[in-house]
Amino acid sequence: MRALMLIVAISLGAAAASAAEAAPHPRSDRGVSIASASDDSPGVLDAHARKRHGEIVRRALHDVLQRSGAEVRYAGIGARQIDAAVVGWRVTQNATQVSVSAELRVVVCDEHGKMLAIVTGRASVSSPARGARLAELREEALAEAVGAMRRTLPSQLARATS
């Protein structure tokens, strides 16, 4: 009976140890952090809209990073930091539709603040002119522009420094 209890205790201990190794890194030990996300585009936008745009970009970047696995620390490569900014808007309207285009720039830096890469993303969305809400179109364009970076951003984050 003691031998059976010992075997069960050892197997439970081994299972707990392997689960601890497989657990994700704590939030402070992530390989990638989003240092800033803002709307630095030229033009007239109020502070509330710019703040909202930054939040949308941050949330969409977090989702892209998480889905691509880039959030985990790469072996032998230090932490990465990204700064994202909305750098341009284009709104066009005719009798039948409204189109909104957004341009984003993400700067990838190493743990020492050395710039490694600049990644850009662009997207355009359209809606029928009747009932089009410009704020919603801007938000959709931002999310799409971040999504356009999902192929290039992880590879740029994984680049080794020289």
N, C-alpha and C positions, 0 to 999 in steps of 0.2 A: 504494500500500500504506500509506503514511504517512497519507493522508487517511482511509482506512478505520480505522486504529488510532486516529486522533484522534476520529472520529465515535463509535467504541465507547467510548473513554475519557470523552467528554462525556456520552453517554447513561448510562453507569454512574454517573458523578458526580451527574447529575440525579436518577437513581433513588434513590441513597443519600440525597440531600438531602430528597427528598419523603418517604422512609420515616422519616427523623429527625423531620420535622414531624408526621407522622401517629402517631408513637409516643406511648403514654400518658405522662402526667406522672409524674415520679418520685414515690415514696411520700410524700416530705416536701412535695411541692407539690400534694397533693390539695386539692380544694375543701371536703371534709367530713372531719372527724376525729371518731371516737367517743372522747370524753374520758373517760367513765366509764360503766359498766354495773354496777348492783348490785341486790341484793334488800334494799330498805328497808321491807319490809312489816311490819305489826305481827304479833305472834304469836311462838310459840316455834319457831324453826328453828335448827339448829346452824350454826356458822360454815362448815363444809364445804358444806352444802346451799346456803347463801346465796352462797358463792363460785361454786359450780357453776351456780346460776341466773344470776348475772351473766355468766358465760362463755357460756351458751346465748344470752342476750339479745344480747351483743356479736356473736357469730357470725351470728345471724339478722339483726341490723341490717346487718352488713357485706354479707350476701347480698342483702338488699332494696335497699341503696344501689347495689351493683354492678349488679344487674339493671335498676334504673330509670335508670341513667346519672347519678345524682346525685353520684357520687363525683368527677366531673370538675369543674373550676372553671368557673363560669358567667362569661361575658364581662361585664366591668365590675362584678362582684360579688366581694367579698373572701371569704376562707375562712369556712366555717361550722364550728361545733363543736356536737356533741350530747352530752347527758348523759341516760342512760336509767336508770330505776329501776322495779323491781317495787313497786307501792304497795298491792296487795291480793290476797288469796287467799280463796277460798271453797271448802270441801270439803263435799259432802253425800253421804250414803250411805243407801241403803235396802236392802231385802232383795234387790233384783234388780240394782242398779247403783251405781257410784260416779261422781260428777261432780266435776270440778275446774274452777274458774274463776280466771283470772288477769287482773289489771289492770296495765297499764304506763303510765308517763308519760315522754315524751321532751321535754326542753327544748332548743330550738334557739337558739343564740347566734351573734352575728357574731364577727369576728376580735378585737374589743375586749372581748368578754365581755358585750355588751349582749343581753339576752333578746329574741328576735324572736317566738317562738311556743312554745306548749305543745301537743303532739300526744299523744293517748291512744289506747290500743289495748286491746281486751278480747277474750277468747275463753273458751269452755267446751268441755271434752271429757268424754266419758263412756266407761265400760267396764263390762262385766258384773261384778257384785260378786265372783263366783268368780274367783280368780286375778288380781284387779286389783292393780297395783303403783302405789302412790301417787306414788313418785318419778318413774316414767316418765310418768304422767299430768300431773304438774306440768311436766315438760320439754316435753311435747307442747303443753300449754296456753300456755306461754311462746312457743314458736315460732309458734303460731297467732296470738297476740296481736300479735306483731311483724308478721306477715304482714298483719294487718288494717290496718296503717298504710301499706301500700305505695302507696296512692293519694294520701293526704294529705301524707305526709312529704316527698316530692320537691318539691311545690309550696310547702310552707312553707320549705324550704331555699333555694328560688329567690327568695323575697321580697326586694325591695330595701329597704334601710334608709332611713329618712327623715332 
